[in-house]
Structures are given as C-alpha cells and as structure tokens.
C-alpha cells in the first residue's frame, strides 16, 4: 500500500462509468455464498505491466477489479 496518496489525471466521469460497470458485472456473476469483490490499485509497475502502445517514460497506475464468482 502506498504511504502517500496517488494523484492521477483521469476523466472522472469515464472512470466512474468503468468502475460501475466492472463492479456491477462482478456482483451479477457472483454465485458463491461468500461474495467477494477485490479492488486493487498498483502503483509500482514493471515494464511488462505497461502495454507497448503507452509511453514507458511516463508513470502509470493499474486498477484491478476481481471477484470470486
């Protein structure tokens, strides 16, 4: 976990829309008694974590949404 806040330039409406869809999809397909959704923000990315189409000289964060469904 980062010790200081992460600041990222994003379109807040688009980010909200993406998170809403990912979380709604995870909830919809959960079929286990103990439903679990995990949201993780990765700030220390390795070279292989960044697609070749992005500028590797810039800093990026990776948002991961997963569930146990």
C-alpha positions in Angstrom: 0.0 0.0 0.0 1.4 3.4 -0.9 2.4 5.6 2.0 1.3 8.8 0.2 -1.8 9.5 -1.9 -1.6 8.7 -5.6 -2.6 11.5 -7.9 -3.7 10.6 -11.4 -5.1 12.7 -14.2 -8.3 11.0 -15.4 -11.7 11.8 -16.8 -13.8 11.4 -13.6 -17.0 10.5 -15.5 -15.3 7.8 -17.5 -13.5 6.4 -14.5 -16.8 6.2 -12.6 -18.5 4.6 -15.6 -15.8 2.0 -15.9 -15.8 1.2 -12.2 -19.6 1.0 -12.1 -19.6 -1.5 -15.0 -16.8 -3.7 -13.6 -18.4 -3.8 -10.1 -21.9 -4.4 -11.4 -20.6 -7.2 -13.6 -18.8 -8.8 -10.7 -21.9 -8.6 -8.5 -24.1 -10.0 -11.2 -22.0 -13.1 -11.8 -21.2 -13.9 -8.1 -22.6 -17.3 -7.4 -20.8 -18.2 -4.2 -22.3 -17.9 -0.7 -19.4 -15.6 0.4 -19.4 -12.9 -2.2 -16.2 -11.1 -2.5 -15.0 -8.2 -4.8 -11.4 -7.1 -4.6 -10.3 -3.7 -6.0 -6.5 -3.1 -6.1 -4.5 -0.1 -7.2 -1.0 -0.9 -8.3 1.5 2.0 -8.3 4.8 0.2 -8.9 4.5 -1.3 -12.3 7.1 -3.4 -14.1 8.0 -3.0 -17.7 5.8 -5.9 -18.7 2.8 -4.4 -16.9 2.6 -1.4 -19.4 1.3 -2.0 -22.9 3.8 -1.2 -25.7 1.4 1.4 -27.0 1.9 3.6 -24.0 4.9 5.9 -23.3 7.2 4.0 -21.0 8.8 7.2 -19.8 5.6 8.3 -18.0 4.3 6.9 -14.7 1.1 4.8 -14.7 -1.2 3.2 -12.2 -3.1 -0.1 -12.7 -6.5 -0.6 -11.3 -7.6 -4.3 -10.9 -11.1 -5.4 -10.1 -11.6 -9.1 -9.4 -14.2 -11.4 -7.8 -14.6 -14.9 -6.6 -17.5 -15.8 -8.9 
